[in-house]
Amino acid sequence: MNILNTQIYRIVVPKFIRKKIVAKVLRANVLDYYANLSEPISEEIEKVLGYIRNRKVAMFPYYFQDQYIEDAVEVFDDKELGLRYVMLNGKRLYFKKRWSKKRIRLSFNELMKEQDLQSPHCYETDRFKVEKGDVFVDIGAAEGNFALCVVEKASRIILFESNKEWLEPLKATFNPWKEKVTIVNKFAGDVSDAKSVTLDDYFAAGEKVSFLKIDVEGAESRLLSGCKRILQEQKPLKVAICTYHKEGDEKELNEILLQNGFETSHSDGFMLLYTDRKLKAPYFRRGLIRAIKH
């Protein structure tokens, strides 16, 4: 019996200690798996293993993240709105009202790591990015940090975020650009109802869409099922879609995009989703696919 999955273990052992134990067990399992692997290990995987041998497990198992220091993040109070924010490229990025300054520092620090040019989760490259005049659609916007980075280039921005707690901070963040930013408090997926909407239903036939950024916590394939018309008809179109939430997503999502005439490539490096209790060998997953149709 696995003691880590028993009810008594979850009740008796505090959560922060459980996390440390799970991380240590995962680290040992990863290193043991690759140490006993009969096949040759790629340079990409060896680079990640080199990090894990010297450090604890991390979502982005690379040394580039050392430059990001949580305590260096400055959090400001907007007393008029009753919200807290940080400065991102000279713009205010607001956070959930109930979040403490410590929580915001931690979250923003992770966002900065996520979009570092060396990160496997970075949406843009020199050749793949939001261009001037694009209609940018952010599905799974959360804080809206990526949209905020491209807000001045895009001609129009549509943010899909199903979590109601993000509505107030998103409205505050994008208030200076409210004429061209629309916030949709629905889950974007494969059905349209009171709480959900498909992209094909939301956007009228022929309506311009230039760039889709998709990060919907493992529901990416459902979202693509709900935007078949857009994938087939829109040209040019760029899609940055996360592939790390579920094992097999990279292959499945890539096949869907290829079938719809896209050229695809994956981000460099790997992520280690140590928060996934179902995570199993080979453990590492690509962060995202960048797809383009000219």
Steps between C-alpha positions, in 0.01 A plus 500: 500500500626848410499694828504832308149429368337384823233705678678482837817642340308798358332568835802463732776658289476879437458604137833683467685194631305272265611716208864470601470124539330460161767715337780293651336174396448629146860617477623157606264326256609717207870450562453126556297462181760663278792334680354160409384590149654274237452753220740791439397822674471811282699814573175684577402247767853482639495876547184473711639208700813704572280764658297251704812327632611829654168660588150410611233429240357805326240574234776650287805284579761740365748740657360806321239529775768587756489863382140534621475585870158498662590746777616754240147532358346830610126491566296821507161583652230671297294632789232643271426160345592293803733288287871429490718511191855469370663691216558306176680689226375827644138381525293398802418130529230445764438184705213338686367709787546229764864431411767607747814683390697181557264304273527767232880504517508124458252502212661788311845348541373178342341696215834664428673161491225363278550763230879515513638446149678187628183355651320202342178693575592818311234580240700723268829480311668747265312343206177406676328787675203731511536757224375857467128501422435137601176387661630317805287242682618391845321184612569430865612856568526485882707808596521611137877552514569386144212705360631803688839456334343518151210739570656792316577294187165324467209675331253301708530262798245246624569341838323178597515430873245281678616577856282786630768610747714617209234730354562795731880500467479445122267797464739712705805387302348567159296808589742731309427296185134415568396619152681209337501236777206264562485271805286187465416325828438160344684175449603469136456138397298266281144601600307825530272548800458732798854449626686395184545606140676364194726736310308415182182626665660807656668624183281556195596338170758718331584692819876554524706303750880523483652335805358241742679448831352191667567392858191330642634255757475182294184581303695606191367221276141592591569860407638401159186293443300818548695710250517274194371772268756752624785252463390411147412844366718761669814608312743612619462353850742424781425264788704463819350206692618340823584129488631427851177448692436143388714216370436456129380857442803593292438224247121538490496878468779501245309255280187718513695808396683318220169369366378859480794615288725650766877486518589401855800507731539441872667724755853412606555297814265325737274566796460284808139524616576380853153609618341226287442201730459277195837598358697197388802406290645646286391795719605792278259675263536768235363836610312601188454480125537806278297462182461730203289501187610748233 
